[in-house]
Amino acid sequence: MKYLVITLVSLFILTACSSTRQPSVTSAPEPNAGRYQQNKDSIPQRLPTLLEMTDPTPLAEPLSRGGNKPYNLFGQDYSPLISATAHDEVGMASWYGNKFHGHLTSNGETYNMFAMSAAHKTLPLPSYVKVTNLDNNKTAIVRVNDRGPFHRDRVIDLSYSAANKLGMLQLGTARVKLELLQSPAMLAQATKPEQCFIQVFASSDSAKLNKLRQQLHQQQALPTEIKPASGIFRLLVGPTTDKQQAQRWLNQLRAGSFPSAYFADSTLCS
């Protein structure tokens, strides 16, 4: 117990000297001490558990409502990378603890220093990043849900649990490499594949198109849709994301009763 107390006191002193962080860009300062109860950050009274240091599984999440708009802080403009699908970066990491625990992050969530999370100046909120400590090759996966650190030589601010997993608590900072694993832009790409349609016929007579649609179902068993377009209706075969299948369907239609069939969007289908 005596050695644990000595270790914690030593860590507190080192961290207080080396790890500082500016308030979240979404916060409004309170009188006197500001929005926080502590003037300087401090180390928690216990180390994180193994469960608390478990890497989160990168998930495809939509953009948060807060924290993803351009902002200006200390005279510096920042533009969040909301469309990023790849991002690698090397620089210094720091960490933040007691002072910020329980306060709102930039995207409106509550900061938990025992969660595997992080703050970054411009990465999408939320996004998932693999962090590698280049001094000891230890790695951690964190979920970015906050803005910071606003020091010129820092690229990421880690939670207490993430910093401990990376072996950087004593020094307070470490040289790291960041690799983007998952972002909302990746979700958008995954959920909106290029869909190919083939136009079979167009007419203002919807009843006629419905008869043709039934004919296609009976004769060729192809998926069809009828869509309005500028006062007329279009009979379409599809959709499919398989370009080879789209070409087979087109050949099948042209060889049958619809020799004038064509790709509704040739850039997606060919």
N, C-alpha and C positions, 0 to 999 in steps of 0.2 A: 504493500500500500504506500509506504514511504517513497519508493522509487517511482510509482505511478504519479504521485503528487508532484515530485520534482520534474518528471518528464512533461506533465501538463503545463506547469509553470514556465518551463523553458520554451515549450511550443508557443505559449501565449505571447511571450516577449518577442520571439522571432517573428511571429505572424504579425503582431501589431506594428512592427517596424517595416515589414516588407510587403504586406498585402493591404492596399487601400483601394477604395472603389467609390465612384461618384454615384449619387442617387439616380434611380431609374428615370428615364426621360418622361415617363407618364406621371410622375409624382408631383405634388404641390408641396413646397416646404411649409412646415409648421413653425410657430413662433419659438424663439430661443434655440432649443436643441435641434430644430428641423423636424422632419417626419420621423426620425429615428430616436429611440430612447438613449442610444449610446453615441458619443462623439467619435469614437474609434471602434473599429471592428474588434471582436474578441473570439477566442477559441472556445468551442463547447466544452462542457465538463466531462464528456465521455467520447470515446472513439466510435465511429460508425460500426454497425454489425456487418457480418458477411452478407446477410440478406439485403441490407441497405446499400451495399456496394455491388449488387447484381446488375449487370448491364441490362438496360431496357431493350426490348425488341423493337427495332425501327418499324414504325407504323405509317401508313399512308394517311395523313391527316390534312384536312383543309386549312387554309390560312386562317389565323386568328383574326378576330375583328379589330383588335388593338395591336399597336406596335409595328405595323407593316407599312406605314406611310413615311415619306421623306421627312426628316426633322433636322433641326439645327441646335447644337449644344456647344457652349463655349466658343461661339463663332465659327464652328466647323459644321459643314453640311454633310449629311449622311443619307444615302439612298438605299433602302433595303432591297436585297436581291430576290424579289418575290418570284422571279421566273427561273431561278437557278436550278439546274439539274446536275451540275458538277462544280465542285469547289475544293481546291487544295490550298493550304496556307501553312507557313512556318513562322513562328514567332514566340513571344513569351506569354506564358499563362500565369494567372494569379487565381486566388480563390476568395470567397466571401462567406461569412459565417453568422455569428450571433446577432450582429447589428441589424442584419437584413431579414433574419428568420421571421416568418409570419407576416411580412409586408407584401404588398402586391408587386408582381413582376410587370414588365412592360406590356405583356399581352393580357393582363388582368387576372392571372392566376396568383396563387399564394406561394411565395418562395419557401421551400423546405430545404434546409441545408443538409438534411440526411437523404434527400432524393438525388438521383443521378441526373443533374440538370446543369445548365450553363447559360451564360450571357455572352452575346456576340453583337458587334456594332451593326452588322448589315445582313446576316443570314436570315432567311425567312423564319417567322415565328408561327408554328413550331417547326423545327427540323431536327434531324438526328445526325450526330457527328461522331466519328471515331477520332479519339485524341491519343497520340502516342508521345510519351515522354522520351525525348531524344537522348537524354542522359542515362536512362536505365532500361529503355525499350518496353516499359510497362504501358499497357493500353487500357482505355476505358471508352465506353459508348455513353454519350450524354444526349439529353433532349434539350435543345436550345429554346428557352421560353422568355428570355429577358434581354435587355440591351445593356451594353457595357463590354469591357471596362474602358473608361474614357481616359486612358493614358496612352501616349503616343507609341510606347514600345510594347504594348500588350495587345494580344489578338483574341483572348478568350478569358472569361472569368468563370471558374468552376465552382460547383458546390463543394461543401466540406467532404462529403462522401467520395465524390469523384477525385478530389485532390488527394485524399488519403490513399485511394486505390492506385493512383499514379505515383505515389511515394514522394510527394512534394510539399508535405505539411511543414516540415522543419525549416526549409528555406523560404517557403511562401510563394516562390515563383519557380518556373521551369521552362526550358526551351522545348516546344512541342510542335508536332505536325497535326494539322486538322484535315480530315477527309469527310466530305459530305456523303452521307449514306442514304438519306431519305428527305424529301422536301415536298411541299404542296404541289410544286410544278410537276414533279414526277407522278403524283396522284392524277393530275389533270391529263397527262399523257397516257397513263394506264387506263383511265376510265373513258377516254374519248378516242378510240382507235379510228383510223380512217375507214369509213364505210362506203362501199361501192354500190351504186345502183345502175340498172340498165333501163333506159326509157323505151317502152314498147309502143306506146301510142299516146297522143294528146288530143283532147276534144273538149268542147263545151257541153257535150251531151254526157252527163254522168251515168245515165242509165246504160248507154252503149258501152262505156268503160267497165261497168260492173259485169256486163255479159262477157266481155273479153276476159275479164279477170277470172270468172268462173270457168271459161274455156281453158285458160292456162292451168288452172288447178286440176282439171279433169284430164287434160292431154299430156301435160309435162310436169305436174306436181312441183311447181316452182313457187317460192315465197313471193308475194306481191303486195304492193301498196298503191293507193290512189291519193295523190296530193294535189291541192289547188295551187295554181300558179298564174297570176296576172289575168284572171277572168276565165281561165280554162282549167281542165283537170288533166293530170299526167298519170298514166298507168306505168308503174315502175316494178321491175323485178329486183328483189334484194330485200335487205342489204346483206352484204358479205364483206369481210375484211381480208378474204383470201383472193388475191388477184388472179391466181390460176383458175380457181373455181368460177370467178366472174367471167373469164375468157371462155370457159366451157359453156356457161349459160348463154353467153352471147352467140357462140357458134350454134348452139342448139336452137335458139330462137330464130336465127337467120336461115337455118336449114329447114325450118318449119313454116309456120304461118306468118312470121314477122321478119321479112328480109330487111326491113328498114330500121330494125332495132339498133341502138347505139348506147355507148356509155354516157350516162348523164353528166359525169365529171371525168373527163379523160385523164386528168392529172392524178386522180386517186386510183383509177382502175387499171391503168396501163403501166 
